[in-house]
Amino acid sequence: MSRNFVVFLGVGFAIIGALIVLTLLGTRGARLSLEGKILKVRTMATDDNNSIVVIDFRIHNTAASTPFVIKDATVTVTTGDGKDVEGMTVARRDMDRIFEAYKLIGPKFNQSLIPSDRVAGDQTIDRMIASAIPLPESAVEQRRNLRVRFVELDGATSEISENPAVK
């Protein structure tokens, strides 16, 4: 091998390495993801076999410049025997009626999360979601875990959990 070939090969590798590093640094804050935690969970029986779960939570958009636009959010309860039960999300206007009718559920601390809510890049927001769960209140109270799954308008998903060790 000639000395010029080795020099040009080294320069070529250095340029390619620099381009890879710049590409990785440029896309660092573009991955859509929500991180967060569940702050408070309230449950109330609506009849012998159904309950309402009201969840107050805090979420943070980890993408630096891309907003996370909520398309859908669902609540899943993992029962004591390990069965996952998905609830039906309660609309914002119905939440107001629930808080008026069921005073035992307590005060409304945060706004309800709705489709089209935006979490701007690097923003943290507090919201509330309510879900009708087809389980008796005692089964919800004895749950192993509670998860809220968020779906973004373009299909990205994120999940927060009451007990992050259980999935």
Phi and psi in radians as a Rosetta constraint file:
Dihedral C 1 N 2 CA 2 C 2 CIRCULARHARMONIC -1.470 0.35
Dihedral N 2 CA 2 C 2 N 3 CIRCULARHARMONIC 2.789 0.35
Dihedral C 2 N 3 CA 3 C 3 CIRCULARHARMONIC -1.144 0.35
Dihedral N 3 CA 3 C 3 N 4 CIRCULARHARMONIC -0.655 0.35
Dihedral C 3 N 4 CA 4 C 4 CIRCULARHARMONIC -1.125 0.35
Dihedral N 4 CA 4 C 4 N 5 CIRCULARHARMONIC -0.671 0.35
Dihedral C 4 N 5 CA 5 C 5 CIRCULARHARMONIC -1.084 0.35
Dihedral N 5 CA 5 C 5 N 6 CIRCULARHARMONIC -0.776 0.35
Dihedral C 5 N 6 CA 6 C 6 CIRCULARHARMONIC -1.124 0.35
Dihedral N 6 CA 6 C 6 N 7 CIRCULARHARMONIC -0.701 0.35
Dihedral C 6 N 7 CA 7 C 7 CIRCULARHARMONIC -1.127 0.35
Dihedral N 7 CA 7 C 7 N 8 CIRCULARHARMONIC -0.826 0.35
Dihedral C 7 N 8 CA 8 C 8 CIRCULARHARMONIC -1.155 0.35
Dihedral N 8 CA 8 C 8 N 9 CIRCULARHARMONIC -0.625 0.35
Dihedral C 8 N 9 CA 9 C 9 CIRCULARHARMONIC -1.112 0.35
Dihedral N 9 CA 9 C 9 N 10 CIRCULARHARMONIC -0.771 0.35
Dihedral C 9 N 10 CA 10 C 10 CIRCULARHARMONIC -1.104 0.35
Dihedral N 10 CA 10 C 10 N 11 CIRCULARHARMONIC -0.765 0.35
Dihedral C 10 N 11 CA 11 C 11 CIRCULARHARMONIC -1.115 0.35
Dihedral N 11 CA 11 C 11 N 12 CIRCULARHARMONIC -0.714 0.35
Dihedral C 11 N 12 CA 12 C 12 CIRCULARHARMONIC -1.079 0.35
Dihedral N 12 CA 12 C 12 N 13 CIRCULARHARMONIC -0.792 0.35
Dihedral C 12 N 13 CA 13 C 13 CIRCULARHARMONIC -1.107 0.35
Dihedral N 13 CA 13 C 13 N 14 CIRCULARHARMONIC -0.662 0.35
Dihedral C 13 N 14 CA 14 C 14 CIRCULARHARMONIC -1.132 0.35
Dihedral N 14 CA 14 C 14 N 15 CIRCULARHARMONIC -0.736 0.35
Dihedral C 14 N 15 CA 15 C 15 CIRCULARHARMONIC -1.161 0.35
Dihedral N 15 CA 15 C 15 N 16 CIRCULARHARMONIC -0.782 0.35
Dihedral C 15 N 16 CA 16 C 16 CIRCULARHARMONIC -1.100 0.35
Dihedral N 16 CA 16 C 16 N 17 CIRCULARHARMONIC -0.747 0.35
Dihedral C 16 N 17 CA 17 C 17 CIRCULARHARMONIC -1.063 0.35
Dihedral N 17 CA 17 C 17 N 18 CIRCULARHARMONIC -0.740 0.35
Dihedral C 17 N 18 CA 18 C 18 CIRCULARHARMONIC -1.126 0.35
Dihedral N 18 CA 18 C 18 N 19 CIRCULARHARMONIC -0.699 0.35
Dihedral C 18 N 19 CA 19 C 19 CIRCULARHARMONIC -1.123 0.35
Dihedral N 19 CA 19 C 19 N 20 CIRCULARHARMONIC -0.695 0.35
Dihedral C 19 N 20 CA 20 C 20 CIRCULARHARMONIC -1.126 0.35
Dihedral N 20 CA 20 C 20 N 21 CIRCULARHARMONIC -0.792 0.35
Dihedral C 20 N 21 CA 21 C 21 CIRCULARHARMONIC -1.086 0.35
Dihedral N 21 CA 21 C 21 N 22 CIRCULARHARMONIC -0.771 0.35
Dihedral C 21 N 22 CA 22 C 22 CIRCULARHARMONIC -1.115 0.35
Dihedral N 22 CA 22 C 22 N 23 CIRCULARHARMONIC -0.675 0.35
Dihedral C 22 N 23 CA 23 C 23 CIRCULARHARMONIC -1.123 0.35
Dihedral N 23 CA 23 C 23 N 24 CIRCULARHARMONIC -0.785 0.35
Dihedral C 23 N 24 CA 24 C 24 CIRCULARHARMONIC -1.132 0.35
Dihedral N 24 CA 24 C 24 N 25 CIRCULARHARMONIC -0.699 0.35
Dihedral C 24 N 25 CA 25 C 25 CIRCULARHARMONIC -1.196 0.35
Dihedral N 25 CA 25 C 25 N 26 CIRCULARHARMONIC -0.602 0.35
Dihedral C 25 N 26 CA 26 C 26 CIRCULARHARMONIC -1.209 0.35
Dihedral N 26 CA 26 C 26 N 27 CIRCULARHARMONIC -0.508 0.35
Dihedral C 26 N 27 CA 27 C 27 CIRCULARHARMONIC -1.791 0.35
Dihedral N 27 CA 27 C 27 N 28 CIRCULARHARMONIC 0.147 0.35
Dihedral C 27 N 28 CA 28 C 28 CIRCULARHARMONIC -0.980 0.35
Dihedral N 28 CA 28 C 28 N 29 CIRCULARHARMONIC -0.750 0.35
Dihedral C 28 N 29 CA 29 C 29 CIRCULARHARMONIC -1.773 0.35
Dihedral N 29 CA 29 C 29 N 30 CIRCULARHARMONIC 0.339 0.35
Dihedral C 29 N 30 CA 30 C 30 CIRCULARHARMONIC -1.731 0.35
Dihedral N 30 CA 30 C 30 N 31 CIRCULARHARMONIC -0.133 0.35
Dihedral C 30 N 31 CA 31 C 31 CIRCULARHARMONIC -1.383 0.35
Dihedral N 31 CA 31 C 31 N 32 CIRCULARHARMONIC 2.102 0.35
Dihedral C 31 N 32 CA 32 C 32 CIRCULARHARMONIC -1.282 0.35
Dihedral N 32 CA 32 C 32 N 33 CIRCULARHARMONIC 2.138 0.35
Dihedral C 32 N 33 CA 33 C 33 CIRCULARHARMONIC -2.833 0.35
Dihedral N 33 CA 33 C 33 N 34 CIRCULARHARMONIC 2.452 0.35
Dihedral C 33 N 34 CA 34 C 34 CIRCULARHARMONIC -1.902 0.35
Dihedral N 34 CA 34 C 34 N 35 CIRCULARHARMONIC 2.374 0.35
Dihedral C 34 N 35 CA 35 C 35 CIRCULARHARMONIC -2.087 0.35
Dihedral N 35 CA 35 C 35 N 36 CIRCULARHARMONIC 2.689 0.35
Dihedral C 35 N 36 CA 36 C 36 CIRCULARHARMONIC 3.055 0.35
Dihedral N 36 CA 36 C 36 N 37 CIRCULARHARMONIC -2.948 0.35
Dihedral C 36 N 37 CA 37 C 37 CIRCULARHARMONIC -2.602 0.35
Dihedral N 37 CA 37 C 37 N 38 CIRCULARHARMONIC 2.708 0.35
Dihedral C 37 N 38 CA 38 C 38 CIRCULARHARMONIC -1.502 0.35
Dihedral N 38 CA 38 C 38 N 39 CIRCULARHARMONIC 2.188 0.35
Dihedral C 38 N 39 CA 39 C 39 CIRCULARHARMONIC -1.592 0.35
Dihedral N 39 CA 39 C 39 N 40 CIRCULARHARMONIC -0.725 0.35
Dihedral C 39 N 40 CA 40 C 40 CIRCULARHARMONIC -2.671 0.35
Dihedral N 40 CA 40 C 40 N 41 CIRCULARHARMONIC 2.426 0.35
Dihedral C 40 N 41 CA 41 C 41 CIRCULARHARMONIC -2.179 0.35
Dihedral N 41 CA 41 C 41 N 42 CIRCULARHARMONIC 2.245 0.35
Dihedral C 41 N 42 CA 42 C 42 CIRCULARHARMONIC -2.171 0.35
Dihedral N 42 CA 42 C 42 N 43 CIRCULARHARMONIC 2.406 0.35
Dihedral C 42 N 43 CA 43 C 43 CIRCULARHARMONIC -2.196 0.35
Dihedral N 43 CA 43 C 43 N 44 CIRCULARHARMONIC 2.663 0.35
Dihedral C 43 N 44 CA 44 C 44 CIRCULARHARMONIC -2.709 0.35
Dihedral N 44 CA 44 C 44 N 45 CIRCULARHARMONIC 2.334 0.35
Dihedral C 44 N 45 CA 45 C 45 CIRCULARHARMONIC -1.302 0.35
Dihedral N 45 CA 45 C 45 N 46 CIRCULARHARMONIC 2.369 0.35
Dihedral C 45 N 46 CA 46 C 46 CIRCULARHARMONIC -1.740 0.35
Dihedral N 46 CA 46 C 46 N 47 CIRCULARHARMONIC -0.457 0.35
Dihedral C 46 N 47 CA 47 C 47 CIRCULARHARMONIC -2.785 0.35
Dihedral N 47 CA 47 C 47 N 48 CIRCULARHARMONIC -2.930 0.35
Dihedral C 47 N 48 CA 48 C 48 CIRCULARHARMONIC -1.148 0.35
Dihedral N 48 CA 48 C 48 N 49 CIRCULARHARMONIC -0.461 0.35
Dihedral C 48 N 49 CA 49 C 49 CIRCULARHARMONIC -2.055 0.35
Dihedral N 49 CA 49 C 49 N 50 CIRCULARHARMONIC 0.077 0.35
Dihedral C 49 N 50 CA 50 C 50 CIRCULARHARMONIC -2.403 0.35
Dihedral N 50 CA 50 C 50 N 51 CIRCULARHARMONIC 2.631 0.35
Dihedral C 50 N 51 CA 51 C 51 CIRCULARHARMONIC -2.445 0.35
Dihedral N 51 CA 51 C 51 N 52 CIRCULARHARMONIC 2.804 0.35
Dihedral C 51 N 52 CA 52 C 52 CIRCULARHARMONIC -1.940 0.35
Dihedral N 52 CA 52 C 52 N 53 CIRCULARHARMONIC 2.341 0.35
Dihedral C 52 N 53 CA 53 C 53 CIRCULARHARMONIC -2.035 0.35
Dihedral N 53 CA 53 C 53 N 54 CIRCULARHARMONIC 2.169 0.35
Dihedral C 53 N 54 CA 54 C 54 CIRCULARHARMONIC -1.933 0.35
Dihedral N 54 CA 54 C 54 N 55 CIRCULARHARMONIC 2.172 0.35
Dihedral C 54 N 55 CA 55 C 55 CIRCULARHARMONIC -2.124 0.35
Dihedral N 55 CA 55 C 55 N 56 CIRCULARHARMONIC 2.140 0.35
Dihedral C 55 N 56 CA 56 C 56 CIRCULARHARMONIC -1.702 0.35
Dihedral N 56 CA 56 C 56 N 57 CIRCULARHARMONIC 2.323 0.35
Dihedral C 56 N 57 CA 57 C 57 CIRCULARHARMONIC -2.537 0.35
Dihedral N 57 CA 57 C 57 N 58 CIRCULARHARMONIC 2.860 0.35
Dihedral C 57 N 58 CA 58 C 58 CIRCULARHARMONIC -2.150 0.35
Dihedral N 58 CA 58 C 58 N 59 CIRCULARHARMONIC 2.242 0.35
Dihedral C 58 N 59 CA 59 C 59 CIRCULARHARMONIC -2.199 0.35
Dihedral N 59 CA 59 C 59 N 60 CIRCULARHARMONIC 2.618 0.35
Dihedral C 59 N 60 CA 60 C 60 CIRCULARHARMONIC -2.268 0.35
Dihedral N 60 CA 60 C 60 N 61 CIRCULARHARMONIC 2.253 0.35
Dihedral C 60 N 61 CA 61 C 61 CIRCULARHARMONIC -1.454 0.35
Dihedral N 61 CA 61 C 61 N 62 CIRCULARHARMONIC 2.012 0.35
Dihedral C 61 N 62 CA 62 C 62 CIRCULARHARMONIC -1.380 0.35
Dihedral N 62 CA 62 C 62 N 63 CIRCULARHARMONIC -0.266 0.35
Dihedral C 62 N 63 CA 63 C 63 CIRCULARHARMONIC -1.255 0.35
Dihedral N 63 CA 63 C 63 N 64 CIRCULARHARMONIC 2.335 0.35
Dihedral C 63 N 64 CA 64 C 64 CIRCULARHARMONIC -1.243 0.35
Dihedral N 64 CA 64 C 64 N 65 CIRCULARHARMONIC -0.624 0.35
Dihedral C 64 N 65 CA 65 C 65 CIRCULARHARMONIC -2.273 0.35
Dihedral N 65 CA 65 C 65 N 66 CIRCULARHARMONIC 0.004 0.35
Dihedral C 65 N 66 CA 66 C 66 CIRCULARHARMONIC -1.921 0.35
Dihedral N 66 CA 66 C 66 N 67 CIRCULARHARMONIC 2.163 0.35
Dihedral C 66 N 67 CA 67 C 67 CIRCULARHARMONIC -1.294 0.35
Dihedral N 67 CA 67 C 67 N 68 CIRCULARHARMONIC 2.569 0.35
Dihedral C 67 N 68 CA 68 C 68 CIRCULARHARMONIC -1.740 0.35
Dihedral N 68 CA 68 C 68 N 69 CIRCULARHARMONIC 1.916 0.35
Dihedral C 68 N 69 CA 69 C 69 CIRCULARHARMONIC -1.727 0.35
Dihedral N 69 CA 69 C 69 N 70 CIRCULARHARMONIC 2.076 0.35
Dihedral C 69 N 70 CA 70 C 70 CIRCULARHARMONIC -1.231 0.35
Dihedral N 70 CA 70 C 70 N 71 CIRCULARHARMONIC 2.192 0.35
Dihedral C 70 N 71 CA 71 C 71 CIRCULARHARMONIC -1.718 0.35
Dihedral N 71 CA 71 C 71 N 72 CIRCULARHARMONIC -0.699 0.35
Dihedral C 71 N 72 CA 72 C 72 CIRCULARHARMONIC -2.754 0.35
Dihedral N 72 CA 72 C 72 N 73 CIRCULARHARMONIC 2.682 0.35
Dihedral C 72 N 73 CA 73 C 73 CIRCULARHARMONIC -2.486 0.35
Dihedral N 73 CA 73 C 73 N 74 CIRCULARHARMONIC 2.391 0.35
Dihedral C 73 N 74 CA 74 C 74 CIRCULARHARMONIC -2.301 0.35
Dihedral N 74 CA 74 C 74 N 75 CIRCULARHARMONIC 2.628 0.35
Dihedral C 74 N 75 CA 75 C 75 CIRCULARHARMONIC -1.942 0.35
Dihedral N 75 CA 75 C 75 N 76 CIRCULARHARMONIC 2.317 0.35
Dihedral C 75 N 76 CA 76 C 76 CIRCULARHARMONIC -2.199 0.35
Dihedral N 76 CA 76 C 76 N 77 CIRCULARHARMONIC 2.282 0.35
Dihedral C 76 N 77 CA 77 C 77 CIRCULARHARMONIC -1.853 0.35
Dihedral N 77 CA 77 C 77 N 78 CIRCULARHARMONIC 2.262 0.35
Dihedral C 77 N 78 CA 78 C 78 CIRCULARHARMONIC -1.703 0.35
Dihedral N 78 CA 78 C 78 N 79 CIRCULARHARMONIC 2.006 0.35
Dihedral C 78 N 79 CA 79 C 79 CIRCULARHARMONIC -1.252 0.35
Dihedral N 79 CA 79 C 79 N 80 CIRCULARHARMONIC 3.015 0.35
Dihedral C 79 N 80 CA 80 C 80 CIRCULARHARMONIC -1.039 0.35
Dihedral N 80 CA 80 C 80 N 81 CIRCULARHARMONIC -0.498 0.35
Dihedral C 80 N 81 CA 81 C 81 CIRCULARHARMONIC -1.631 0.35
Dihedral N 81 CA 81 C 81 N 82 CIRCULARHARMONIC 0.164 0.35
Dihedral C 81 N 82 CA 82 C 82 CIRCULARHARMONIC 1.585 0.35
Dihedral N 82 CA 82 C 82 N 83 CIRCULARHARMONIC 0.102 0.35
Dihedral C 82 N 83 CA 83 C 83 CIRCULARHARMONIC -1.474 0.35
Dihedral N 83 CA 83 C 83 N 84 CIRCULARHARMONIC 2.297 0.35
Dihedral C 83 N 84 CA 84 C 84 CIRCULARHARMONIC -1.540 0.35
Dihedral N 84 CA 84 C 84 N 85 CIRCULARHARMONIC 2.235 0.35
Dihedral C 84 N 85 CA 85 C 85 CIRCULARHARMONIC -2.178 0.35
Dihedral N 85 CA 85 C 85 N 86 CIRCULARHARMONIC 2.078 0.35
Dihedral C 85 N 86 CA 86 C 86 CIRCULARHARMONIC -1.588 0.35
Dihedral N 86 CA 86 C 86 N 87 CIRCULARHARMONIC 2.406 0.35
Dihedral C 86 N 87 CA 87 C 87 CIRCULARHARMONIC -1.670 0.35
Dihedral N 87 CA 87 C 87 N 88 CIRCULARHARMONIC 3.018 0.35
Dihedral C 87 N 88 CA 88 C 88 CIRCULARHARMONIC -1.836 0.35
Dihedral N 88 CA 88 C 88 N 89 CIRCULARHARMONIC 2.097 0.35
Dihedral C 88 N 89 CA 89 C 89 CIRCULARHARMONIC -1.144 0.35
Dihedral N 89 CA 89 C 89 N 90 CIRCULARHARMONIC 2.395 0.35
Dihedral C 89 N 90 CA 90 C 90 CIRCULARHARMONIC -1.588 0.35
Dihedral N 90 CA 90 C 90 N 91 CIRCULARHARMONIC 2.329 0.35
Dihedral C 90 N 91 CA 91 C 91 CIRCULARHARMONIC -1.192 0.35
Dihedral N 91 CA 91 C 91 N 92 CIRCULARHARMONIC 2.737 0.35
Dihedral C 91 N 92 CA 92 C 92 CIRCULARHARMONIC -1.023 0.35
Dihedral N 92 CA 92 C 92 N 93 CIRCULARHARMONIC -0.782 0.35
Dihedral C 92 N 93 CA 93 C 93 CIRCULARHARMONIC -1.151 0.35
Dihedral N 93 CA 93 C 93 N 94 CIRCULARHARMONIC -0.556 0.35
Dihedral C 93 N 94 CA 94 C 94 CIRCULARHARMONIC -1.298 0.35
Dihedral N 94 CA 94 C 94 N 95 CIRCULARHARMONIC -0.482 0.35
Dihedral C 94 N 95 CA 95 C 95 CIRCULARHARMONIC -1.073 0.35
Dihedral N 95 CA 95 C 95 N 96 CIRCULARHARMONIC -0.709 0.35
Dihedral C 95 N 96 CA 96 C 96 CIRCULARHARMONIC -1.048 0.35
Dihedral N 96 CA 96 C 96 N 97 CIRCULARHARMONIC -0.717 0.35
Dihedral C 96 N 97 CA 97 C 97 CIRCULARHARMONIC -1.154 0.35
Dihedral N 97 CA 97 C 97 N 98 CIRCULARHARMONIC -0.669 0.35
Dihedral C 97 N 98 CA 98 C 98 CIRCULARHARMONIC -1.093 0.35
Dihedral N 98 CA 98 C 98 N 99 CIRCULARHARMONIC -0.791 0.35
Dihedral C 98 N 99 CA 99 C 99 CIRCULARHARMONIC -1.171 0.35
Dihedral N 99 CA 99 C 99 N 100 CIRCULARHARMONIC -0.511 0.35
Dihedral C 99 N 100 CA 100 C 100 CIRCULARHARMONIC -1.292 0.35
Dihedral N 100 CA 100 C 100 N 101 CIRCULARHARMONIC -0.723 0.35
Dihedral C 100 N 101 CA 101 C 101 CIRCULARHARMONIC -1.403 0.35
Dihedral N 101 CA 101 C 101 N 102 CIRCULARHARMONIC -0.645 0.35
Dihedral C 101 N 102 CA 102 C 102 CIRCULARHARMONIC -1.941 0.35
Dihedral N 102 CA 102 C 102 N 103 CIRCULARHARMONIC 1.431 0.35
Dihedral C 102 N 103 CA 103 C 103 CIRCULARHARMONIC -1.122 0.35
Dihedral N 103 CA 103 C 103 N 104 CIRCULARHARMONIC -0.435 0.35
Dihedral C 103 N 104 CA 104 C 104 CIRCULARHARMONIC -1.183 0.35
Dihedral N 104 CA 104 C 104 N 105 CIRCULARHARMONIC -0.299 0.35
Dihedral C 104 N 105 CA 105 C 105 CIRCULARHARMONIC -1.302 0.35
Dihedral N 105 CA 105 C 105 N 106 CIRCULARHARMONIC -0.265 0.35
Dihedral C 105 N 106 CA 106 C 106 CIRCULARHARMONIC 1.708 0.35
Dihedral N 106 CA 106 C 106 N 107 CIRCULARHARMONIC -3.104 0.35
Dihedral C 106 N 107 CA 107 C 107 CIRCULARHARMONIC -1.354 0.35
Dihedral N 107 CA 107 C 107 N 108 CIRCULARHARMONIC 2.823 0.35
Dihedral C 107 N 108 CA 108 C 108 CIRCULARHARMONIC -1.533 0.35
Dihedral N 108 CA 108 C 108 N 109 CIRCULARHARMONIC 2.043 0.35
Dihedral C 108 N 109 CA 109 C 109 CIRCULARHARMONIC -1.614 0.35
Dihedral N 109 CA 109 C 109 N 110 CIRCULARHARMONIC -0.630 0.35
Dihedral C 109 N 110 CA 110 C 110 CIRCULARHARMONIC -2.296 0.35
Dihedral N 110 CA 110 C 110 N 111 CIRCULARHARMONIC 2.898 0.35
Dihedral C 110 N 111 CA 111 C 111 CIRCULARHARMONIC -1.199 0.35
Dihedral N 111 CA 111 C 111 N 112 CIRCULARHARMONIC 2.641 0.35
Dihedral C 111 N 112 CA 112 C 112 CIRCULARHARMONIC -1.308 0.35
Dihedral N 112 CA 112 C 112 N 113 CIRCULARHARMONIC 2.479 0.35
Dihedral C 112 N 113 CA 113 C 113 CIRCULARHARMONIC -1.307 0.35
Dihedral N 113 CA 113 C 113 N 114 CIRCULARHARMONIC 2.350 0.35
Dihedral C 113 N 114 CA 114 C 114 CIRCULARHARMONIC -2.290 0.35
Dihedral N 114 CA 114 C 114 N 115 CIRCULARHARMONIC 2.733 0.35
Dihedral C 114 N 115 CA 115 C 115 CIRCULARHARMONIC -1.010 0.35
Dihedral N 115 CA 115 C 115 N 116 CIRCULARHARMONIC 2.483 0.35
Dihedral C 115 N 116 CA 116 C 116 CIRCULARHARMONIC 1.511 0.35
Dihedral N 116 CA 116 C 116 N 117 CIRCULARHARMONIC -0.052 0.35
Dihedral C 116 N 117 CA 117 C 117 CIRCULARHARMONIC -1.073 0.35
Dihedral N 117 CA 117 C 117 N 118 CIRCULARHARMONIC 2.415 0.35
Dihedral C 117 N 118 CA 118 C 118 CIRCULARHARMONIC -1.969 0.35
Dihedral N 118 CA 118 C 118 N 119 CIRCULARHARMONIC 2.371 0.35
Dihedral C 118 N 119 CA 119 C 119 CIRCULARHARMONIC -1.981 0.35
Dihedral N 119 CA 119 C 119 N 120 CIRCULARHARMONIC 1.841 0.35
Dihedral C 119 N 120 CA 120 C 120 CIRCULARHARMONIC -1.094 0.35
Dihedral N 120 CA 120 C 120 N 121 CIRCULARHARMONIC 2.857 0.35
Dihedral C 120 N 121 CA 121 C 121 CIRCULARHARMONIC -0.993 0.35
Dihedral N 121 CA 121 C 121 N 122 CIRCULARHARMONIC 2.297 0.35
Dihedral C 121 N 122 CA 122 C 122 CIRCULARHARMONIC 1.056 0.35
Dihedral N 122 CA 122 C 122 N 123 CIRCULARHARMONIC 0.464 0.35
Dihedral C 122 N 123 CA 123 C 123 CIRCULARHARMONIC -1.807 0.35
Dihedral N 123 CA 123 C 123 N 124 CIRCULARHARMONIC 2.600 0.35
Dihedral C 123 N 124 CA 124 C 124 CIRCULARHARMONIC -2.080 0.35
Dihedral N 124 CA 124 C 124 N 125 CIRCULARHARMONIC 2.316 0.35
Dihedral C 124 N 125 CA 125 C 125 CIRCULARHARMONIC -2.326 0.35
Dihedral N 125 CA 125 C 125 N 126 CIRCULARHARMONIC 2.693 0.35
Dihedral C 125 N 126 CA 126 C 126 CIRCULARHARMONIC -1.894 0.35
Dihedral N 126 CA 126 C 126 N 127 CIRCULARHARMONIC 2.319 0.35
Dihedral C 126 N 127 CA 127 C 127 CIRCULARHARMONIC -2.493 0.35
Dihedral N 127 CA 127 C 127 N 128 CIRCULARHARMONIC 3.102 0.35
Dihedral C 127 N 128 CA 128 C 128 CIRCULARHARMONIC -2.356 0.35
Dihedral N 128 CA 128 C 128 N 129 CIRCULARHARMONIC 2.559 0.35
Dihedral C 128 N 129 CA 129 C 129 CIRCULARHARMONIC -2.394 0.35
Dihedral N 129 CA 129 C 129 N 130 CIRCULARHARMONIC 2.502 0.35
Dihedral C 129 N 130 CA 130 C 130 CIRCULARHARMONIC -2.141 0.35
Dihedral N 130 CA 130 C 130 N 131 CIRCULARHARMONIC 2.569 0.35
Dihedral C 130 N 131 CA 131 C 131 CIRCULARHARMONIC -2.490 0.35
Dihedral N 131 CA 131 C 131 N 132 CIRCULARHARMONIC 2.412 0.35
Dihedral C 131 N 132 CA 132 C 132 CIRCULARHARMONIC -1.535 0.35
Dihedral N 132 CA 132 C 132 N 133 CIRCULARHARMONIC 2.077 0.35
Dihedral C 132 N 133 CA 133 C 133 CIRCULARHARMONIC -1.902 0.35
Dihedral N 133 CA 133 C 133 N 134 CIRCULARHARMONIC 2.250 0.35
Dihedral C 133 N 134 CA 134 C 134 CIRCULARHARMONIC -1.399 0.35
Dihedral N 134 CA 134 C 134 N 135 CIRCULARHARMONIC 1.011 0.35
Dihedral C 134 N 135 CA 135 C 135 CIRCULARHARMONIC -2.458 0.35
Dihedral N 135 CA 135 C 135 N 136 CIRCULARHARMONIC 2.609 0.35
Dihedral C 135 N 136 CA 136 C 136 CIRCULARHARMONIC -1.132 0.35
Dihedral N 136 CA 136 C 136 N 137 CIRCULARHARMONIC 2.706 0.35
Dihedral C 136 N 137 CA 137 C 137 CIRCULARHARMONIC -1.014 0.35
Dihedral N 137 CA 137 C 137 N 138 CIRCULARHARMONIC -0.628 0.35
Dihedral C 137 N 138 CA 138 C 138 CIRCULARHARMONIC -1.091 0.35
Dihedral N 138 CA 138 C 138 N 139 CIRCULARHARMONIC -0.653 0.35
Dihedral C 138 N 139 CA 139 C 139 CIRCULARHARMONIC -1.207 0.35
Dihedral N 139 CA 139 C 139 N 140 CIRCULARHARMONIC -0.637 0.35
Dihedral C 139 N 140 CA 140 C 140 CIRCULARHARMONIC -1.195 0.35
Dihedral N 140 CA 140 C 140 N 141 CIRCULARHARMONIC -0.707 0.35
Dihedral C 140 N 141 CA 141 C 141 CIRCULARHARMONIC -1.129 0.35
Dihedral N 141 CA 141 C 141 N 142 CIRCULARHARMONIC -0.543 0.35
Dihedral C 141 N 142 CA 142 C 142 CIRCULARHARMONIC -1.666 0.35
Dihedral N 142 CA 142 C 142 N 143 CIRCULARHARMONIC 0.381 0.35
Dihedral C 142 N 143 CA 143 C 143 CIRCULARHARMONIC -1.127 0.35
Dihedral N 143 CA 143 C 143 N 144 CIRCULARHARMONIC 2.722 0.35
Dihedral C 143 N 144 CA 144 C 144 CIRCULARHARMONIC -1.492 0.35
Dihedral N 144 CA 144 C 144 N 145 CIRCULARHARMONIC -0.619 0.35
Dihedral C 144 N 145 CA 145 C 145 CIRCULARHARMONIC -2.756 0.35
Dihedral N 145 CA 145 C 145 N 146 CIRCULARHARMONIC 2.827 0.35
Dihedral C 145 N 146 CA 146 C 146 CIRCULARHARMONIC -2.457 0.35
Dihedral N 146 CA 146 C 146 N 147 CIRCULARHARMONIC 2.250 0.35
Dihedral C 146 N 147 CA 147 C 147 CIRCULARHARMONIC -2.224 0.35
Dihedral N 147 CA 147 C 147 N 148 CIRCULARHARMONIC 2.514 0.35
Dihedral C 147 N 148 CA 148 C 148 CIRCULARHARMONIC -2.065 0.35
Dihedral N 148 CA 148 C 148 N 149 CIRCULARHARMONIC 2.146 0.35
Dihedral C 148 N 149 CA 149 C 149 CIRCULARHARMONIC -1.924 0.35
Dihedral N 149 CA 149 C 149 N 150 CIRCULARHARMONIC 2.239 0.35
Dihedral C 149 N 150 CA 150 C 150 CIRCULARHARMONIC -1.898 0.35
Dihedral N 150 CA 150 C 150 N 151 CIRCULARHARMONIC 2.350 0.35
Dihedral C 150 N 151 CA 151 C 151 CIRCULARHARMONIC -2.000 0.35
Dihedral N 151 CA 151 C 151 N 152 CIRCULARHARMONIC 2.239 0.35
Dihedral C 151 N 152 CA 152 C 152 CIRCULARHARMONIC -1.490 0.35
Dihedral N 152 CA 152 C 152 N 153 CIRCULARHARMONIC 2.783 0.35
Dihedral C 152 N 153 CA 153 C 153 CIRCULARHARMONIC -0.941 0.35
Dihedral N 153 CA 153 C 153 N 154 CIRCULARHARMONIC -0.642 0.35
Dihedral C 153 N 154 CA 154 C 154 CIRCULARHARMONIC -1.624 0.35
Dihedral N 154 CA 154 C 154 N 155 CIRCULARHARMONIC 0.105 0.35
Dihedral C 154 N 155 CA 155 C 155 CIRCULARHARMONIC 1.859 0.35
Dihedral N 155 CA 155 C 155 N 156 CIRCULARHARMONIC -0.175 0.35
Dihedral C 155 N 156 CA 156 C 156 CIRCULARHARMONIC -1.152 0.35
Dihedral N 156 CA 156 C 156 N 157 CIRCULARHARMONIC 2.509 0.35
Dihedral C 156 N 157 CA 157 C 157 CIRCULARHARMONIC -2.180 0.35
Dihedral N 157 CA 157 C 157 N 158 CIRCULARHARMONIC 2.615 0.35
Dihedral C 157 N 158 CA 158 C 158 CIRCULARHARMONIC -2.492 0.35
Dihedral N 158 CA 158 C 158 N 159 CIRCULARHARMONIC 2.750 0.35
Dihedral C 158 N 159 CA 159 C 159 CIRCULARHARMONIC -2.491 0.35
Dihedral N 159 CA 159 C 159 N 160 CIRCULARHARMONIC 2.422 0.35
Dihedral C 159 N 160 CA 160 C 160 CIRCULARHARMONIC -2.049 0.35
Dihedral N 160 CA 160 C 160 N 161 CIRCULARHARMONIC 2.651 0.35
Dihedral C 160 N 161 CA 161 C 161 CIRCULARHARMONIC -2.372 0.35
Dihedral N 161 CA 161 C 161 N 162 CIRCULARHARMONIC 2.548 0.35
Dihedral C 161 N 162 CA 162 C 162 CIRCULARHARMONIC -1.187 0.35
Dihedral N 162 CA 162 C 162 N 163 CIRCULARHARMONIC -0.632 0.35
Dihedral C 162 N 163 CA 163 C 163 CIRCULARHARMONIC -2.213 0.35
Dihedral N 163 CA 163 C 163 N 164 CIRCULARHARMONIC 1.554 0.35
Dihedral C 163 N 164 CA 164 C 164 CIRCULARHARMONIC -1.013 0.35
Dihedral N 164 CA 164 C 164 N 165 CIRCULARHARMONIC -0.356 0.35
Dihedral C 164 N 165 CA 165 C 165 CIRCULARHARMONIC -1.280 0.35
Dihedral N 165 CA 165 C 165 N 166 CIRCULARHARMONIC -0.383 0.35
Dihedral C 165 N 166 CA 166 C 166 CIRCULARHARMONIC -1.816 0.35
Dihedral N 166 CA 166 C 166 N 167 CIRCULARHARMONIC 2.215 0.35
